[in-house]
């Protein structure tokens, strides 16, 4: 099959690699209808994460089941499915507690930017649509495989409530989906922190009532002015850098919670402020399967349209250009069509 591979920082290629095969009776093979590039894929691309030369890359996909293992009973060849980036059995104590991303039988999508991908624990992981969805839904269904569910997890973890003020730190696809989540969960004020006009515009489309372009102390001051010196009731940290985390805690009111979903890189927690102000931290890897049924319904009935985060669509063979576009912030998120 044709697949995107990474060989070194900045070295993305599209190559022919062996097709994935059924390795366990709980597996399924999905022919990818649409995949995409995630902001977290930029960490190894930029040299921030280790790279094993020749590995496939990409963990977000939707498509049609091509083959199932002998123990797969809930899905059949020909089903159109959303593939959560983290696979789970959905039956263990962690899954039953709503933490499917910590399933002891967890797996993960490793060739979402390819023609085929293998899904472990297919029965527990996959969610299918009622027949083949209309083409217009594909971007939003693809967003459910990671970024929309991850933004939702940030909002839930932060404790967004009806009538409150939510601040979203980060204007990438996850942060923008966090804006959707905060709006859907009833926040009266949704503050998006963004310095980029196209992302500011999309944040407003998604429900942001305010946009703050400042960073650091100036950003904190702007939130404090907006909230009469109190701070935000809930903060969504959707970046993973130390600056983003420091800002998140600086703008949180006493007793609030920071919901964090950005993959941490060099983060140091402000323990003294957390202690003295009773500010909590909750979140981590999104349990996508937990949120998928609800989010799928919201997409199909038109309440949310997270597919708007895709502002560039390319054929699979041009995925290296997609990486460059996202790295240079010429694109928010790139959709790839095999």
Secondary structure, 3 states (H helix, E strand, C coil): CEEEEEEECCEEEEEECCCCCCCCCCCEEEEEEEEEECCCHHHHHCCCCCCCCCEECCCCEEEEEEEECCCCCCCCCCCEEEECCEECCCCCHHHHCCCHHHCCCCEECCCCCECEEEECCHHHHCEECCCCCCHHHHHHHHHCCCHHHHHHHHHHHHCCCCCCEEEEECCCHHHHHHHHHHHHCCCCEEEEECCCHHHHHHHHHHCCCEEECCCHHHHHHHHHHHCCCCCEEEEEECCCEHHHHHHHHHHEEEEEEEEECCCCECCCCCHHHHHHHCCEEEECCCCHHHHHHHHHHHHHCCCCCHHHHEEEEEEHHHHHHHHHHHHCCCCCEEEEEC
